[in-house]
Amino acid sequence: MPDVDLLSDGKFDPTQAMDLALLVDLEARWENLRVTASPSMEGQPGLQMLAAKQKAYDAFRSKLAAYNKRYRTTHLPELLLNTPARLGLWCRAMRDLYTQVAHVPQAPFPANLMEKAYRWADRVAEKRGKCRISRSNPSSTLQAAILDLEALIQWCADLATVAPAA
């Protein structure tokens, strides 16, 4: 799991932490669009969805290339968060990262990252035959996102201790 290894020490200078926070949210945006069921490709809505996916991918790849060129430690996109343990580790790394930038006034709310986290949690719950994690009231504060990530970490830990449904 590349991201977890990269973020294991969880200590970045403020500029790198902000750049990485922006990068992982762009990554999540592209991933969320990739898995969104797109309308038929025959009509304009399908073309608009395809253009949005391409734009999101281009933004992510551009930011990824710039980040990897600028910093000694590179970012490798996370491929699978399909188990409670993997999802929990990723959520912990994201919580730690966003905790580092929480005091920065221009730090944006990671809406795409939260959508990705809940999407993976839903998949894990379905795979295990368990109830989905409840969402808190929608908020746009970074502190609320950090608390939601903590709740996801605990949900994953609880789920990891229970055997999967047959």
Buried (B, 14 or more C-beta within 10 A) or exposed (E): BEBBEBBEEBEBEEEBBBBBBBBBBBBBBBBBBEEEEBEEEEEEEEEEBEEBBEEBBEBBBEBBEEBBEEBEBEBEBBEEBEBBBBBBBBBBBBBBBBBBBBEBEEBBBBBBBBBBBBBBBEBBBEEBEBEEBEEEEEEEEBEBBBBBBBBBBEBBEEBBEEEEEE
